[in-house]
Amino acid sequence: MIAIVDYGVGNLFSLCSSLEMIGAESVVTSDPAVLHAADKIILPGVGAFEDARRKLKESGLDEIVISEAKAGKQILGICLGMQMLFEKSYEYGEHEGLGLINGSIVGMQNRLPEGFMIPHIGWNSLNIKKKHPIFKYVNEGDYVYFVHSYYGEDCDEALLATTDYGREITAAVALDNVTGTQFHPEKSGEVGLAILRAFAEWEVEK
């Protein structure tokens, strides 16, 4: 069973619908006991980093996610959820992340060539940097859907895939049992469903 962390931020309906389409059992929950009992955890997120991080901390669910990740449970962060896996974010100040992925979240402003719109919204292809179980059914150049103005940087150890948007942008990260996608699998059609299916099937050796 896959537990989707409910802390008041995230595209929960689309994610649940996508998991249902691939036949994966899921539950939306803020109950630590349910998260502990789950086989896998998805941390969704949309909006501003500071607000989402504060809500996660106030609920106490940040410590649950960290402890479950350190215990070896498979974690998938999506969009802002992926960004919160990093050590820190520089979105409107400097904010502490969960520290599960080395690196920082930085803005696209002044980092993209002239003419590239911010936020980055739309379909872009994946440049896969290394093999990983969540890309079991994905091919180099497959298209996925992005909506973001910030992205991960200095995360070479965990870099799983990038996309080209005026420069190379982090699209996915993975470190041991912790993974994250800057794009939205639940909005990425058949490719996104394939990634969620692979995540649901993924078993980590313990």
Phi, psi and chi 1 to 4 in degrees:
 res  aa     phi    psi   chi1   chi2   chi3   chi4
   1 MET       -  136.8 -172.5  -97.7  -71.3      -
   2 ILE  -102.4  125.7  -61.6  173.4      -      -
   3 ALA   -99.3  127.2      -      -      -      -
   4 ILE   -99.5  121.2  -57.8  167.6      -      -
   5 VAL   -71.1  122.3 -176.6      -      -      -
   6 ASP  -105.0  103.9 -178.3    8.6      -      -
   7 TYR  -128.4   22.9   60.0  105.9      -      -
   8 GLY    89.7    5.3      -      -      -      -
   9 VAL  -138.7  120.9  178.2      -      -      -
  10 GLY   146.3  158.0      -      -      -      -
  11 ASN   -92.4   72.8 -170.5   16.6      -      -
  12 LEU   -73.1  -37.3  -55.4 -178.5      -      -
  13 PHE   -64.7  -48.1  177.4   74.9      -      -
  14 SER   -62.5  -38.8  -65.7      -      -      -
  15 LEU   -66.3  -45.7 -171.6   51.5      -      -
  16 CYS   -60.6  -42.1  -71.7      -      -      -
  17 SER   -63.3  -40.4  -62.8      -      -      -
  18 SER   -65.8  -42.5  -65.5      -      -      -
  19 LEU   -65.3  -37.0  -69.4  169.0      -      -
  20 GLU   -64.6  -37.8 -176.7  178.2   -5.4      -
  21 MET   -63.2  -31.3  -73.0  179.6   67.3      -
  22 ILE   -94.7    4.6   62.8  170.4      -      -
  23 GLY    79.7   20.3      -      -      -      -
  24 ALA   -93.7  131.6      -      -      -      -
  25 GLU   -74.1  131.4 -178.1 -175.4    0.4      -
  26 SER  -143.3  160.2   66.6      -      -      -
  27 VAL  -144.6  139.1   59.9      -      -      -
  28 VAL   -93.0  123.9  175.6      -      -      -
  29 THR  -151.4  152.6 -176.2      -      -      -
  30 SER  -119.5   12.6   58.5      -      -      -
  31 ASP   -88.7  115.9 -173.7  -21.5      -      -
  32 PRO   -55.4  -35.7  -26.9   36.3      -      -
  33 ALA   -65.5  -38.1      -      -      -      -
  34 VAL   -69.6  -41.6  174.9      -      -      -
  35 LEU   -62.2  -39.1  -68.7  167.6      -      -
  36 HIS   -66.5  -37.8  179.7   67.2      -      -
  37 ALA   -78.5  -19.5      -      -      -      -
  38 ALA   -67.1  154.0      -      -      -      -
  39 ASP   -75.9  -36.0  -60.8  -51.7      -      -
  40 LYS  -144.4  160.0  -62.3  174.8  174.3   66.2
  41 ILE  -129.7  136.2  -68.2  173.8      -      -
  42 ILE  -113.5  128.6  -65.8  180.0      -      -
  43 LEU  -107.1  101.7  179.1   64.0      -      -
  44 PRO   -84.1 -179.2   32.3  -32.1      -      -
  45 GLY   170.6  136.2      -      -      -      -
  46 VAL  -139.8  155.9  -65.4      -      -      -
  47 GLY   102.0 -150.1      -      -      -      -
  48 ALA   -91.0  140.9      -      -      -      -
  49 PHE   -58.4  -50.8 -172.1  101.6      -      -
  50 GLU   -58.3  -44.6 -178.1 -178.8   16.8      -
  51 ASP   -64.9  -45.9 -179.8   55.7      -      -
  52 ALA   -65.8  -42.2      -      -      -      -
  53 ARG   -64.5  -37.8 -175.9   68.1 -179.2   89.0
  54 ARG   -65.3  -43.5  175.6  176.9   49.9   78.4
  55 LYS   -64.6  -39.3  -71.1 -179.7  178.1  178.7
  56 LEU   -64.4  -40.4 -166.3   65.0      -      -
  57 LYS   -70.6  -43.5 -174.7  173.0 -175.9  177.0
  58 GLU   -61.7  -31.8  -72.4  175.2  -10.9      -
  59 SER   -79.5  -13.8   67.6      -      -      -
  60 GLY    79.0    1.5      -      -      -      -
  61 LEU   -76.9  -17.4  -64.4  175.8      -      -
  62 ASP   -61.9  -43.2   57.1  -17.4      -      -
  63 GLU   -68.4  -32.2  -65.6  -60.2  -31.6      -
  64 ILE   -65.7  -46.8  -60.0  -62.6      -      -
  65 VAL   -60.8  -44.0  172.7      -      -      -
  66 ILE   -62.8  -47.1  -69.4  170.4      -      -
  67 SER   -66.5  -39.7   63.5      -      -      -
  68 GLU   -67.6  -37.5  -68.2  -60.9  -46.6      -
  69 ALA   -64.4  -43.6      -      -      -      -
  70 LYS   -69.3  -21.9  -69.7 -176.6  175.2  178.9
  71 ALA   -81.4   -5.7      -      -      -      -
  72 GLY   103.0    4.2      -      -      -      -
  73 LYS   -73.6  142.2 -174.3  167.4  -67.3 -177.4
  74 GLN   -70.6  128.1  -66.8  100.8  -43.0      -
  75 ILE  -120.3  137.6  -52.5  -68.9      -      -
  76 LEU  -127.3  115.6  172.7   62.4      -      -
  77 GLY   -96.5  136.6      -      -      -      -
  78 ILE  -118.9  127.2  -66.0  176.6      -      -
  79 CYS    54.9 -112.9 -164.2      -      -      -
  80 LEU   -61.9  -31.1 -178.2   57.9      -      -
  81 GLY   -61.4  -38.6      -      -      -      -
  82 MET   -64.6  -44.3 -176.7 -150.4   80.2      -
  83 GLN   -61.0  -35.1  -66.3 -179.1    2.1      -
  84 MET   -71.1  -15.9  -73.6 -162.6  -65.9      -
  85 LEU   -70.0  -20.9  -60.6  176.4      -      -
  86 PHE   -74.8  171.8  -81.0   62.4      -      -
  87 GLU   -69.0  -40.2  -65.6  172.5  -64.0      -
  88 LYS  -157.9  163.1   63.1  179.9   64.6  177.2
  89 SER  -129.1  143.5  170.8      -      -      -
  90 TYR  -108.2   34.0  -68.9  100.3      -      -
  91 GLU   -84.6  106.9 -179.8  178.9  -16.2      -
  92 TYR    54.9   56.7  -59.7  110.1      -      -
  93 GLY   117.4 -162.2      -      -      -      -
  94 GLU  -122.9  125.0 -178.6  176.4  -22.8      -
  95 HIS  -133.0  141.0  -48.2  -72.9      -      -
  96 GLU   -77.2  133.6 -178.1 -177.4   -2.2      -
  97 GLY   -95.6 -163.6      -      -      -      -
  98 LEU   -82.7  -15.9  -62.1  177.2      -      -
  99 GLY    73.1   21.8      -      -      -      -
 100 LEU   -89.5  -17.8  -63.3  172.4      -      -
 101 ILE  -127.2  128.5  -62.4  -71.8      -      -
 102 ASN   -68.3  139.0  -68.4  -26.7      -      -
 103 GLY   130.1  178.8      -      -      -      -
 104 SER  -130.0  158.1  -57.4      -      -      -
 105 ILE  -102.0  123.9  -58.5  -58.5      -      -
 106 VAL  -126.4  160.8  -61.7      -      -      -
 107 GLY   -84.3  155.0      -      -      -      -
 108 MET   -76.8  -22.8  -67.3 -179.8  174.5      -
 109 GLN   -55.6  129.3 -167.6   72.4   35.6      -
 110 ASN    69.5    6.9  -59.0  -39.3      -      -
 111 ARG  -114.3  -11.8  -73.7 -179.4  170.1   86.6
 112 LEU  -104.2  151.4  -61.5 -176.0      -      -
 113 PRO   -63.7  158.6  -20.0   31.8      -      -
 114 GLU   -59.4  138.5 -173.3  176.0  -10.8      -
 115 GLY   101.6  -13.4      -      -      -      -
 116 PHE   -89.2  123.9  -78.6   82.6      -      -
 117 MET   -73.8  144.6  -61.2  -63.7  -66.6      -
 118 ILE  -124.8  126.7  -58.2  173.3      -      -
 119 PRO   -72.1  161.0   27.8  -36.0      -      -
 120 HIS   -80.4  110.8  167.6 -151.1      -      -
 121 ILE  -126.5  123.8  -58.5  176.2      -      -
 122 GLY   139.9 -171.2      -      -      -      -
 123 TRP   -92.1  129.3  -64.8   82.4      -      -
 124 ASN  -137.4  153.1  -82.1   73.9      -      -
 125 SER   -84.6  155.4   60.8      -      -      -
 126 LEU   -93.9  133.6  -69.8  171.9      -      -
 127 ASN  -105.1  102.2  -52.3  -44.2      -      -
 128 ILE   -81.0  123.0  -61.4  174.0      -      -
 129 LYS   -91.6  -27.6  -60.0  -62.3 -175.9  179.2
 130 LYS  -156.2  157.8   63.0  179.9   77.4  168.2
 131 LYS   -72.4  145.7  -68.5 -177.2  178.4  179.6
 132 HIS  -158.6  148.0 -169.5  -84.3      -      -
 133 PRO   -55.0  -33.0  -30.1   36.7      -      -
 134 ILE   -73.0  -13.3   70.2  163.9      -      -
 135 PHE  -103.8   22.5  -77.7  168.7      -      -
 136 LYS   -54.3  -39.1  177.8  179.8  178.7 -179.5
 137 TYR  -107.9   14.4  -55.4  115.7      -      -
 138 VAL  -110.7  144.2  174.7      -      -      -
 139 ASN  -113.5  153.7  -62.8  -49.7      -      -
 140 GLU   -52.4  131.0  175.8   75.5   14.7      -
 141 GLY    90.4   -5.2      -      -      -      -
 142 ASP   -62.7  147.3  -81.2  -11.1      -      -
 143 TYR   -98.3  140.0  -81.6   74.8      -      -
 144 VAL  -135.4  167.3  -70.9      -      -      -
 145 TYR  -106.0  126.5 -170.1   77.4      -      -
 146 PHE  -113.3  145.9  -68.3   84.0      -      -
 147 VAL  -146.6   99.0 -177.6      -      -      -
 148 HIS  -167.1  158.5   64.6  121.7      -      -
 149 SER  -119.4   -6.5  -58.6      -      -      -
 150 TYR  -128.6  158.7  -68.5   77.4      -      -
 151 TYR  -154.0  165.0   66.8   95.6      -      -
 152 GLY   -79.9  141.2      -      -      -      -
 153 GLU  -137.9  156.5 -166.7  173.1   68.6      -
 154 ASP    57.9   43.0  -60.4  -34.5      -      -
 155 CYS  -124.2   36.3   53.7      -      -      -
 156 ASP   -55.9  -37.2  -69.6   -9.4      -      -
 157 GLU   -59.7  -35.9  178.4 -172.2   20.1      -
 158 ALA  -104.5   -2.4      -      -      -      -
 159 LEU   -62.0  121.3 -172.0   61.2      -      -
 160 LEU  -107.5  -37.9 -175.1   57.8      -      -
 161 ALA  -157.7  153.5      -      -      -      -
 162 THR  -127.3  172.2   63.6      -      -      -
 163 THR  -137.0  156.8 -166.1      -      -      -
 164 ASP   -97.6  117.4  -66.8  -39.5      -      -
 165 TYR  -142.2   73.4 -171.1   66.5      -      -
 166 GLY    80.4  -24.4      -      -      -      -
 167 ARG  -158.4  172.6   62.3  174.2  -64.5  157.6
 168 GLU   -77.0  122.0 -155.9  168.0   26.2      -
 169 ILE  -114.7  136.3  -61.4  -73.5      -      -
 170 THR   -63.1  124.2  -61.3      -      -      -
 171 ALA  -107.3  -30.2      -      -      -      -
 172 ALA  -155.8  147.7      -      -      -      -
 173 VAL  -133.0  156.9  -68.8      -      -      -
 174 ALA  -156.8  132.4      -      -      -      -
 175 LEU  -142.3  108.4 -174.2   62.4      -      -
 176 ASP    57.0 -117.6  -60.2  -35.9      -      -
 177 ASN   -92.0    2.3   53.0  -58.6      -      -
 178 VAL  -106.3  126.9  176.8      -      -      -
 179 THR  -131.5  161.3   57.6      -      -      -
 180 GLY  -156.4  146.0      -      -      -      -
 181 THR  -124.3  129.7   62.2      -      -      -
 182 GLN   -71.6  -32.0 -179.4   60.4   69.1      -
 183 PHE   -80.2  170.4   56.9   88.9      -      -
 184 HIS  -102.0  104.1  -74.2  -88.0      -      -
 185 PRO   -59.1  -35.4  -23.7   33.7      -      -
 186 GLU   -71.7   -8.5   76.4  -80.1    8.1      -
 187 LYS  -116.8    9.7  -63.9 -178.8  179.6 -179.5
 188 SER  -107.8   29.7  -63.4      -      -      -
 189 GLY    59.1 -144.1      -      -      -      -
 190 GLU   -64.9  -34.4  -68.9  -60.2  -39.2      -
 191 VAL   -64.8  -43.5  174.2      -      -      -
 192 GLY   -63.8  -41.7      -      -      -      -
 193 LEU   -62.6  -37.1  -68.9  177.7      -      -
 194 ALA   -64.6  -37.0      -      -      -      -
 195 ILE   -68.8  -42.8  -69.6  170.3      -      -
 196 LEU   -64.7  -38.7  -68.6  173.4      -      -
 197 ARG   -61.7  -44.6 -178.3  178.5  -65.2  110.9
 198 ALA   -64.0  -38.4      -      -      -      -
 199 PHE   -63.4  -42.4  175.6   71.0      -      -
 200 ALA   -63.9  -32.7      -      -      -      -
 201 GLU   -85.3  -18.4  -65.3  173.7   -5.1      -
 202 TRP   -64.2  125.6  176.5   29.3      -      -
 203 GLU  -116.2  128.7  -63.1  -66.0  -22.3      -
 204 VAL   -96.9  132.0  172.8      -      -      -
 205 GLU   -69.9  132.2  -66.8 -176.0    9.8      -
 206 LYS  -115.1      -  -62.2 -179.0  179.4  179.1
